[in-house]
Amino acid sequence: MRRFSQLRAMLEAFALLLVLCGFLENWVWAQDTASGFFKVRGPCGMRFPKDHGAHEGYRTEWWYYTGNVRTETGRLFGFQLTFFRHQLSSEKDHTTQAKQAGPSSPWRTNQIFFAHAALSDVLEGRFRYEEKALRGAAGVAGVEATQKTVAVWVHPWRAHIGPKHHGLRAEARHFALDLRLEPQKPVVLHGIEGYSLKGSDPERASCYYSLTRLKAQGTVRVKDETYDVTGFAWMDHEYSSEPLEPGLQGWDWFGLQLDDTTELMVFGLRQKDGSWHPASSGTFVQASGTTHHLGRDEILLDVIATWKSPRSKATYPAQWRLKVPKLALELEIRPNLADQELETGSSTGVTYWEGSVSCRGTRQGHSVQGLGYVELTGYARPFDAPL
């Protein structure tokens, strides 16, 4: 699901700051209107590999990789590598503004890119992350597609999407990722053929798909030590132009990979009283790759513990009991580290919790356990997105 309302407002605020600081050279700022952007109104008609690429004309888009990998001795690392694309104005407005701006510049752009990279070192009990912000110009950040491959980058971090594998590379000050990911299942289209509703209005929606089980192999560097690792990853790709509706505080997102080779994605659009909006939903993926859409009334979630950040002072859920009676599925979910909070003041401006989790429970009377990722937004700063 994820991230549109709060992220969109923060991206626009940050883009305006870049303009005021001269970061967007020769850019003429104009307040855009939603009518100038493409809208998601129904099934997205996705075709691959084409739709792994960028969807310019939609305001906000991201490519989201998370996963859990281990060394040969069992040392567990969680990782995140995310690329965000934000379009400042519609193509029509951009053309008009460019003419008004005068002589052309290789740095003039309609696209801003952000990236977040994080590593959870469970043995050491340490969470590290970095962020980047670059304009989509002069080759420093962007998306490039051929007939068979897609590359997404915010220099020097990069994701390569090929016909048989994905490659991730990110070099940060105190950690690095270099991973090869091989899809074990077909693409999962969430909602109705990728049309994922995010509110009461049919246009409050996104196009959303995932690769829910990617076999991961490569290296993780922590400070001066490099480790060979294997495990599994998850990839989300989503795009839209509309914010979430007013009254929503944020969202809770769960992506879980169970040891019976099934996966579960659940997102909750959190209202001011803490309850989930009726548009909240999920997807269960069978071992065969067959998917089952889950409506809000089919998902039961209880928070049974919390954690308070010493930095943002936000109080986040920190342990959950999740039930899906339709699937005879019951899970208890716990973070592998309490503190996996990102404060991204130098990029998107959003403070959120995104981290590695473990789960265990039963499905159809059989014991299951697994690993996954959870994202929690709107706890540090409740958000009410106006039109």
C-alpha positions in Angstrom: 0.0 0.0 0.0 2.0 2.5 1.6 3.2 6.0 2.1 1.3 8.4 -0.3 -0.3 11.1 1.8 2.4 12.0 4.2 5.2 11.4 1.8 3.6 13.5 -1.0 3.3 16.6 1.3 6.8 16.2 2.6 8.2 15.8 -0.9 6.4 18.9 -2.1 7.6 20.9 0.9 11.2 19.7 0.3 11.0 20.5 -3.4 9.9 24.0 -2.7 12.8 24.4 -0.2 15.2 23.2 -3.0 13.7 25.9 -5.3 14.1 28.6 -2.7 17.7 27.5 -2.1 18.6 27.5 -5.8 18.9 23.7 -5.9 16.7 23.6 -9.0 18.6 25.9 -11.3 16.4 28.1 -13.5 13.2 26.4 -12.3 10.0 28.5 -12.3 7.9 27.3 -9.3 4.2 27.1 -9.8 1.6 25.5 -7.5 0.4 22.4 -9.5 -3.1 21.1 -9.6 -4.1 17.5 -9.3 -6.0 17.7 -12.6 -2.7 18.0 -14.5 -1.6 14.5 -13.4 -2.7 11.1 -14.4 -5.3 9.5 -12.2 -5.7 5.8 -11.1 -9.4 4.9 -11.8 -9.4 1.2 -12.1 -7.4 -1.9 -13.1 -3.9 -0.8 -14.1 -3.3 -3.1 -17.0 0.3 -3.8 -16.0 2.7 -5.5 -18.3 6.2 -6.6 -17.4 9.0 -5.8 -17.7 7.6 -2.4 -19.0 5.8 -1.6 -15.7 9.0 -2.1 -13.6 10.0 1.3 -15.1 8.9 4.8 -14.3 5.4 6.1 -14.8 5.9 9.8 -15.4 2.7 11.8 -15.4 1.8 10.3 -12.0 2.9 12.5 -9.1 4.6 10.0 -6.8 6.2 6.6 -7.3 8.6 4.3 -5.4 10.6 1.1 -5.7 10.9 -0.5 -2.3 13.2 -3.4 -1.4 13.3 -5.0 2.1 14.6 -8.3 3.3 16.3 -10.5 5.8 19.6 -12.2 5.2 22.0 -14.3 7.3 25.7 -15.2 7.3 26.8 -18.8 7.3 26.9 -18.8 11.1 23.3 -17.4 11.3 24.0 -13.7 12.0 20.8 -11.9 10.9 20.7 -8.6 9.0 17.6 -6.8 7.9 17.9 -4.3 5.0 16.0 -1.6 3.2 16.8 0.1 -0.1 14.1 2.5 -1.4 14.0 4.9 -4.4 11.3 7.6 -4.6 10.4 9.6 -7.7 8.4 12.8 -7.2 7.1 14.9 -10.1 6.8 18.6 -9.4 4.3 19.5 -12.0 2.3 18.1 -14.9 4.0 17.8 -18.3 1.9 20.6 -19.7 2.8 22.9 -16.8 6.5 21.9 -17.0 6.7 22.8 -20.7 5.1 26.2 -20.0 7.4 26.9 -17.0 10.5 25.9 -19.0 9.6 28.4 -21.7 9.2 31.1 -19.1 12.5 30.2 -17.4 14.6 31.2 -20.4 17.7 29.5 -21.7 17.8 25.7 -21.2 20.0 24.1 -18.5 21.0 20.4 -18.1 20.0 20.8 -14.5 16.4 21.9 -15.2 14.1 19.1 -14.3 10.5 18.1 -13.5 11.6 15.1 -11.4 13.1 14.9 -7.9 14.5 11.6 -6.6 15.1 10.4 -3.0 16.6 7.3 -1.6 16.8 5.6 1.8 19.1 2.7 2.8 19.1 1.0 6.1 20.7 -2.0 7.8 19.5 -3.7 11.0 22.3 -5.7 12.6 20.4 -7.9 15.1 23.5 -9.5 16.8 25.0 -6.1 17.4 21.7 -4.5 18.2 22.4 -1.6 15.9 20.3 0.2 13.3 22.1 2.3 10.6 20.6 4.3 7.8 21.4 7.0 5.3 19.4 9.1 2.9 19.9 10.9 -0.4 18.1 13.6 -2.4 19.0 14.5 -6.1 17.2 15.9 -9.0 16.5 13.7 -12.0 18.9 15.5 -14.3 22.4 15.3 -15.8 22.5 11.5 -15.1 22.8 11.9 -11.3 19.4 10.2 -10.6 16.7 8.7 -12.7 15.1 5.6 -14.3 16.2 4.0 -17.5 14.4 1.2 -19.3 15.2 -1.0 -22.3 13.0 -3.8 -23.7 14.3 -6.2 -21.1 15.8 -4.2 -18.2 15.1 -1.3 -15.9 17.7 0.7 -13.9 16.7 3.0 -11.0 19.4 5.1 -9.3 20.2 7.9 -7.0 23.9 8.2 -7.4 25.7 6.1 -6.4 23.0 3.8 -5.1 21.3 1.6 -7.8 18.7 -1.1 -8.5 18.9 -3.1 -11.7 15.8 -5.1 -12.7 16.5 -7.8 -15.3 14.5 -10.7 -16.8 15.9 -13.2 -14.3 17.2 -11.2 -11.3 17.4 -7.9 -9.6 20.7 -6.3 -8.4 21.0 -3.9 -5.5 24.0 -1.8 -4.6 24.3 0.9 -1.9 27.5 2.1 -0.3 27.0 4.2 2.9 29.4 5.5 5.4 29.1 2.6 7.9 27.5 -0.1 5.9 27.0 -1.4 2.3 24.7 -3.7 0.4 25.6 -5.7 -2.8 22.8 -8.3 -3.4 21.5 -10.4 -6.3 17.8 -11.2 -6.0 16.0 -13.9 -7.9 12.2 -14.0 -8.0 10.7 -17.3 -6.8 7.1 -16.4 -7.7 5.3 -14.4 -10.3 4.4 -10.7 -9.8 1.6 -10.2 -7.3 -1.0 -7.5 -8.2 -2.7 -6.1 -5.1 -6.4 -5.1 -4.9 -8.2 -5.5 -8.2 -5.6 -6.3 -10.9 -3.2 -3.9 -9.3 -5.8 -1.2 -8.5 -5.3 -0.6 -4.8 -8.0 1.6 -3.1 -6.7 4.0 -0.5 -9.8 5.8 0.6 -13.6 6.4 0.1 -13.2 8.0 -3.3 -12.4 5.7 -6.2 -9.7 8.0 -7.4 -7.9 7.8 -4.1 -6.0 4.8 -5.2 -2.7 3.6 -6.5 -1.3 1.0 -8.9 0.5 -1.5 -6.7 2.4 -4.7 -7.2 4.9 -6.8 -5.4 7.5 -9.6 -5.8 6.9 -11.3 -2.4 9.7 -13.8 -2.4 13.1 -13.0 -3.9 16.0 -15.3 -3.1 18.8 -13.1 -2.0 22.6 -13.7 -2.2 25.5 -11.4 -1.9 27.4 -9.3 0.6 26.7 -6.9 3.5 29.4 -4.7 4.9 29.3 -3.4 8.4 32.1 -0.8 9.1 35.2 -2.6 7.9 33.9 -6.2 7.9 32.2 -7.8 4.8 29.9 -10.8 5.2 28.6 -13.3 2.6 24.8 -13.6 3.2 21.8 -15.4 1.9 18.1 -15.0 2.6 14.9 -13.6 1.1 13.7 -10.1 0.0 10.5 -8.4 -0.9 10.0 -5.7 -3.6 7.1 -3.2 -3.8 6.5 -0.8 -6.7 3.7 1.7 -6.4 2.6 4.9 -8.1 -0.3 7.4 -7.9 -1.2 11.1 -8.0 -3.8 11.4 -5.2 -3.1 11.9 -1.4 -4.9 9.9 1.2 -8.2 11.4 2.4 -8.4 13.9 5.3 -8.7 12.3 8.7 -6.1 9.6 8.2 -3.2 9.7 10.6 -0.9 7.3 8.7 -0.6 3.6 8.0 0.7 0.3 9.3 2.1 -2.1 6.6 3.2 -5.7 7.1 5.1 -7.9 4.6 5.6 -11.4 6.0 7.4 -14.4 4.5 6.4 -17.7 6.2 8.5 -20.9 6.3 5.7 -22.8 4.5 6.6 -20.6 1.4 3.5 -18.4 1.7 3.5 -14.7 2.1 1.1 -12.1 3.6 0.8 -8.4 2.9 -1.5 -6.3 5.1 -1.9 -2.5 5.2 -4.1 -0.5 7.6 -5.0 3.1 6.9 -5.1 4.5 10.5 -7.9 6.9 11.5 -7.7 9.4 14.3 -9.3 7.1 16.8 -6.7 4.4 15.9 -9.1 2.2 14.0 -8.5 1.2 10.4 -10.3 2.7 7.5 -12.6 0.4 5.5 -10.3 0.7 2.5 -7.5 -1.1 4.4 -6.8 -4.6 2.9 -4.3 -7.3 2.3 -3.1 -10.1 0.0 -2.2 -13.7 0.9 0.1 -15.5 -1.5 -0.1 -19.3 -1.6 3.1 -21.5 -2.1 1.9 -21.9 -5.7 1.8 -18.1 -6.3 -2.0 -18.0 -6.3 -3.3 -14.9 -4.5 -6.2 -14.1 -2.3 -7.4 -10.6 -1.7 -8.3 -9.8 2.0 -10.9 -7.1 2.9 -10.7 -5.0 6.0 -13.3 -7.2 7.8 -11.2 -10.3 7.2 -8.1 -8.9 9.1 -7.9 -8.8 12.9 -4.9 -7.0 14.5 -4.2 -6.3 18.2 -1.3 -4.3 19.5 0.1 -6.0 22.6 3.2 -3.9 23.3 4.7 -0.5 22.4 8.1 1.3 22.1 8.8 5.0 22.6 11.5 6.6 20.5 14.1 8.5 22.6 14.6 10.9 19.7 11.2 11.7 18.2 9.3 10.8 21.3 6.8 8.9 19.1 5.2 5.8 20.6 5.0 2.9 18.1 3.4 -0.5 18.3 6.1 -3.0 19.0 4.3 -6.4 19.2 1.2 -7.6 17.4 -1.3 -10.4 17.3 -2.6 -10.9 13.7 -5.5 -13.2 12.8 -7.0 -14.0 9.4 -9.9 -16.4 10.3 -10.6 -17.1 6.6 -7.1 -18.6 6.3 -7.1 -20.2 9.7 -3.9 -18.0 10.3 -2.8 -16.6 13.6 0.6 -14.9 14.1 2.5 -13.1 16.8 4.8 -10.5 15.3 7.8 -9.0 17.1 10.5 -6.5 16.0 14.0 -8.0 15.7 15.3 -4.7 17.1 13.2 -2.2 19.0 14.8 0.9 17.5 14.4 0.9 13.7 13.2 4.5 13.3 14.3 6.7 10.4 14.3 10.5 10.7 14.8 11.7 7.1 15.1 15.4 7.4 17.6 15.6 4.6 15.3 13.9 2.0 11.6 13.2 2.4 11.3 14.9 5.8 9.3 12.0 7.2 10.0 10.3 10.5 8.8 6.6 10.4 9.6 3.2 11.7 10.6 0.5 9.2 12.2 -2.6 10.4 12.9 -6.3 10.4 10.4 -8.5 12.3 10.0 -12.2 13.2 6.7 -14.0 13.5 5.4 -17.4 14.6 2.0 -19.0 15.0 -0.3 -21.4 13.2 -1.9 -21.8 9.7 -4.6 -24.4 9.2 -3.5 -26.1 12.5 0.2 -26.4 11.6 3.0 -24.4 13.2 4.6 -21.7 11.0 7.2 -19.0 11.6 8.9 -16.4 9.4 10.6 -13.1 8.9 9.4 -9.9 7.3 9.2 -6.1 7.5 6.8 -3.7 9.1 6.4 0.0 8.3 4.7 2.5 10.6 4.0 6.1 9.7 2.1 9.0 11.3 3.2 8.2 14.9 5.8 10.9 15.2 3.7 13.4 13.4 0.0 12.7 12.8 -0.9 13.7 9.3 -4.2 14.9 7.8 -3.9 15.2 4.0 -6.1 17.9 2.4 -6.9 17.8 -1.3 
